[in-house]
């Protein structure tokens, strides 16, 4: 955000339809500030102008501040440590002095909808656009939110570059087709924990399969419980008779259940998640997973009153 303008907080207290702009100020916030900070800076500068004007006009007892950014409205009068604290602290100090000047002084901070033909807000938007090319003149050159966003973007870019340049090897190579991201995926957030665990095991090849046991537990049986021989990941997904009823979810995405599609695309992983939820595929015993009841307070065992083994 490269601009800020603040006519909302210094309009005369007349009816909105007849309000006239009395004072305004425009500042360039530079190329390293977010919209939230521009709104906070506008409220802070508006407070200084409004308080100075009110002191020269003693008949003004009530100051009204308006902004179309709800986050700024909620935070501007709270100087505790957070993003935009510098502006909130200056706003707080300025308006508290006004309130302390006279017991009848009042202050209101309100949200107003943007782009709703509200005279003051529309004029503020016009002034902000006019100030878009102004050089930096705001109190803060680089905001925390902007620095965090640029840092995350740089980390994401470096991670993706390294991911693209690194040869894909191992059992996960066939699944490793989606670029990494710093945010949790929807399937991570929304998938039940047990199902998500089997999903990861299936995609990485480190799960309860015969081919895994052959490598790490050669003393264990490597054949599938369906009696069709060697149990591989591909066998469980394509051929195992125990899961014929649920394989329809995979077939809808890929007619031949092509593993790179099932394991390495968003559509395939979504179908695979449903397949795992409804089947016993990739479980240790090859049986459907029983739903666990949420522990209740009354089910908790009593704790000993003392950890002393002597009992004293």
Secondary structure by P-SEA (a helix, b strand, c coil): cccccccccccccccccccccccbbbbbccccccaaaaaaaaaaaaaaaaaaaaaacccccbbbbbbccaaaaacccccccccaaaaaaaaaaaaaaaaaccccbbbbbbccccccccaaaaaaaaaaaaaccccccccccccaaaaaaaaaaaaaaaaaaaaaaccccccccccccbbbbcccccccccccaaaaaaaaaaaacccccaaaaaacccccccccccccccccccccccccccccccaaaaaaaccccccccccccaaaaaaaaaaaaacccccccccccccccccccccccccccccccccc
